[in-house]
Amino acid sequence: MNLFAEAIAYLLDPANWQGPSSLGLRILEHLTFSGAVLALAAAIGIPAGVLIGHTGRGRGLVVALTSGARAIPTLGLLTIFGLALGIGLEAPYLALLVLALPPVLAGAYAGVESVDRATVGGARAIGMSERQIVLQVELPLAAPVLIGGVRSAALQVISTATLAAYVSNTGLGRPIFQGVKAGDYEVMLAGALLVALLSLAVELVFQALQSAAARRAEPTAVPARATARAPERNTA
């Protein structure tokens, strides 16, 4: 309990929020680094997952890649990249990218594949192109599951990005590693608390985005358009 109180006191000390190694700067570095990893993972994983979910090709490859990547220990991968690339952000960036890609890819693939095939068939029946089907039908309906994949990746990256301090002087991993090295366990605990709070804040943001996407995905526009274009029946 004393250690926890000391960690809280460390966080509330204004002196620790000033200067070139301030906690505020560490939080900004952590968010920027994690966001860059997540952005590249989304840029690669979402289009690939949507394509696989839409065409139905490459399902086995997705399962193999996601299962294999999740089995790789991030710290071991970081060590390998660190030895190959040296000190800097490149090694942790690549290691965390391997960690982030599987949930993003799986979320995009599963979301698109879960769209009702009758809805997709109705979209084709009214003359929509494959591009229109993906953008106007499948993606809006798959958005909750897709965002869920990005949400899972974001939480994993933010919580694991502390390892970036293993080979670079950046992020909230610095106070954790410094606390362990110097025996200042209140500093280490303070850094861990900040990571936990940051993860919780990101979780709440993505939860709100996923809920909003789920509400928007409830009504389906395709049946309405199909009805509007359908010829009127002669009831006479």
N, C-alpha and C positions, 0 to 999 in steps of 0.2 A: 504493500500500500504506500509506503514511503517513496519507493521508486516511482510509482505512478504519480504521486503528488509532485515529485521533483521534475518529472517529465512535463506535467501541466505547467509548472512554474517556468520551465525553460521556454515553453511555447508562448507564455504570456509576457515574457521579458521583452520589452521593445528593442533592446540592444541586439537581439537575435534576428530582428526583422530589418536591420540596416546594414549597409556595406555591400561589398562585392560578393560575399558568400551568405547573404541573408536568406532566411527561409522563404521569403516571398519570391526571390530570384530562383531558388531551387524548385519551387512549385511550378513557376513559369517554364523552366527548362524541362521539367518532367512532363508537363502537359504538351509542350511543343514537340518534344521528341516522340512521345506516345502518339500524338496526332499525326505526325509525319509517317510513322509506321502504319497506322490504321488507314491513312489515306491511300498509301500504295497498295496495301492489302485489298482495300475496296476496289481500287482501280483495276486490279488483276482478277480478284475473286468474283466480283459481282457480274461482269460481262461473261466470264467463263461459266459461272454457275447458271446464269440465265440461259445461255446458249445450250448447255447440256440439258437443263430442265425443259426447254422448249422443243428440242429435237429428240430427246430421249437417248442420245448417243453419248457414250463415255461414262455411264453410271458406274461401271466397275472401276474405272480409273479414279473417279471421285472418292469412292469408298476406300480404295487402296491408298490414295494419297493422304486423305484425312486421317485414316487410322495410323499410317506410318509416321506422319508428321507429329501426331499427338504422342507417339511413343518415344520420340527423341527427347532426351533431357535438355532443357534450355541452357542450363549452366555448362553442360558438356559441349554443346554446340557453340556457345559463346567462347569457351576456352579454345576450341579448334579454330574458330574465326579470328580470335585474338592473336593466336600464334601465327596465323597466316597473314593477317592484315596489319598487325601491330596495334599500338595504343591509339585510341580514337573512337569515334562514333560509328564507324563502318561495321565493326564486328557485332556490337549489340544490335545495330539496326537490322542486319541480316538475320541474326538469331531470333529476334522478336518477330520479324516478318514471317519466318517459318512457323512461329507460334500462332500468328494472327490469321494466316491464310486459310487453314482448314475450316474454322467456324464460319468465316465469311463465305467461302465457296459452298459449304454445305447448306448454309441458310438460304443463299440465292437459288441453289439447285432444288432444295426441298420446297421452297416457297412456290416456285414456278410449276414444279411438277404436281403440287397439291391443288392447283387450280382445276376446277371442274371441267372435264373434257367436253361436256355438253355445252358449256359456255363458250369454250374455244371453237367448237364446231358451229355454234350459232353465229359467232363472229365471222367465220369463213363463209358461212351461208349467205350473209348479207354483203359479201364482197370486200371485206377488209383484207388488206395485204398482211403478210407475215410480220412485217415491221410494225404495222398498226396494231396487230394482235398482241405483240410483245409489249409495246409502249402503252397502249390504251386499255388493254384487258388484263394480261397476265401480271405485269408489274404492279398495277394498283391493287390487285387481289392478293398478290404474293408479298406485298410490302410488310405486313406484320411479321411474317416468318423471316423475311430478308433482314429486317431491322433487328430481329432477335439474334441473328447470326453475327451482325456487326456489334451488337450489344455485348455478346459473349466474348468476342475478340477484344473489344475495348477494355473490359474488366480484366482479362488475362494480361493484356499488354501493360496496363497501368500498374497492376500489382507486381508484375515481373520486371518492369523497366528499372527497378532499383538495382538490378544486376548490371545495368549500363555503367554504374560507378566502379564496377570491377576492373574495367579497362579504360575508363575515361572519367574526368572530373565534372560530372554533370548529374542533375536530377536529385531526387530525394534519397537516393542510395548513398550520397556522400555523408550526411550526418549519421546514417546507420553504420556504414563501414568505419567512419572516424570514431564513433562511439565504441564499437567493438575493439578497434585497435588501441584506443587510449584508455579503455576501461571506464569510459563515461557512459554508463548504461542508461542514464536518464536521457542523454542525447540520442542514443540508439532508439529508445522507446518513443521519444518525441517524433523522430523521423518515421517510425512505423505507424504511429497514430495519424500522422499527416497523410500517409499513403492510404490508410484505411478510410479516412474521411474523404479523400479525393475520389477513391473508388465508389464510395457511397453516393457522392454527388453526381458522378457520371452515371451510375446505375439509375438514379432518379430521373435524370434527363432522358436517358434512353427508354425508360419505362413510360414516360409521358409521350415520347415520340411513337412508341409501339402502340400505345392505347389509342392515340389519335389516328394512326394508320389503320387500326382495326375498325374504328368507327367509320372511317371513309370507305373501307372495303366492304361494308355490309350491303349497301345497295349495289346491284349489278346493272351497268348501263346497257349491256348488250341486248338483253331481252326487250328493253324499252325501244331501242333502235330497231330491233327486228320487228317488233309489233308495229312500229310506225311505218315501216316499209312494206309490211305484209299486205297483200291485196284484200280488200273488204269482201266478206262473204255475202252472197246473195241470200237473204233470209226470206225472200218472197216465195 
